[in-house]
Amino acid sequence: MRVGLFVPCHVDQLWPEVGLAALDLLERAGARVEFPTDQTCCGQALLSAGGHDEARALARRFARVFDRYDAVVAPSASCTAMLRVHHPLLLGGAEAQAFAARCYELCEFLHGVLRVAPPTHAFPHRVALHAGCHALRELRLGRASEGGPRGEDPVRALLSGLRSIEIVSLARADECCGFGGVFSLVEDAVSCRMGLDRLDDQRAARAEVVTSSDPSCLLHLASLARRHAPELRVLHVAQILAGEKSA
């Protein structure tokens, strides 16, 4: 299967290790991976700021760049939700719908499409799994506490194969971290308070590591943890699955 790896802006600029871990996992799974160097932003930030026309232009360009691949895979649930849910709404038509159906979040693709066996290396840590809003409520990867369709949680399924890992129970497991793209800029005080609530929940569960399929949520939590919860390590799920240590 020919896979186009989409590396979102925030990963490319702030956390390139996540993109490299995603590439490693896909190649280990036997996918023929290419990274088109002319890729650009998916337009999520523009859409959330109300720039529909600008986001539509990026959606058209994105489809042209990635149309030649059997699947488009991203290590970001929120960007995948933009591709699969919002690009068809922006562009309209059966062609946009067909393209969107070929777009996957990384763990969803590994577990649900390639059906790889979960890694079995040791990760002897207590891990808090942050369920991002886009993964639950748009991609349906799991089930939100307010109900709705239930889907399989591929992140939990893959992590559960690791030796010595303990996924801790959180009191408010699927509450928003407060990032929300431009929301964190225009409502920074509220955004930070929401993130601190997440950290309090994770610390109460005695977590050592916080992980998620969404790097934007994790970058937000990591920035708060550096000041308020330095004992917590933040790792993207791809880094854990690829074998990166938490020490």
LINMOLIN-V196706 format. One record per run of one state. SS is the DSSP state (h for helix, s for strand, l for the rest). FROM is the first residue (numbers start at 1). TO is the last residue. If there is no record, write none. Layout:
BEGIN
SS;FROM;TO / SS;FROM;TO
END
This chain:
BEGIN
l;1;1 / s;2;6 / l;7;8 / h;9;14 / l;15;15 / h;16;28 / l;29;31 / s;32;34 / l;35;43 / h;44;48 / l;49;51 / h;52;66 / l;67;70 / s;71;74 / l;75;75 / s;76;76 / h;77;91 / l;92;93 / h;94;100 / l;101;102 / s;103;105 / h;106;113 / l;114;121 / s;122;122 / l;123;125 / s;126;129 / l;130;132 / h;133;137 / l;138;153 / h;154;159 / l;160;162 / s;163;163 / l;164;165 / s;166;167 / l;168;182 / h;183;186 / l;187;187 / h;188;204 / l;205;208 / s;209;211 / l;212;213 / s;214;214 / h;215;228 / l;229;232 / s;233;234 / l;235;236 / h;237;242 / l;243;247
END
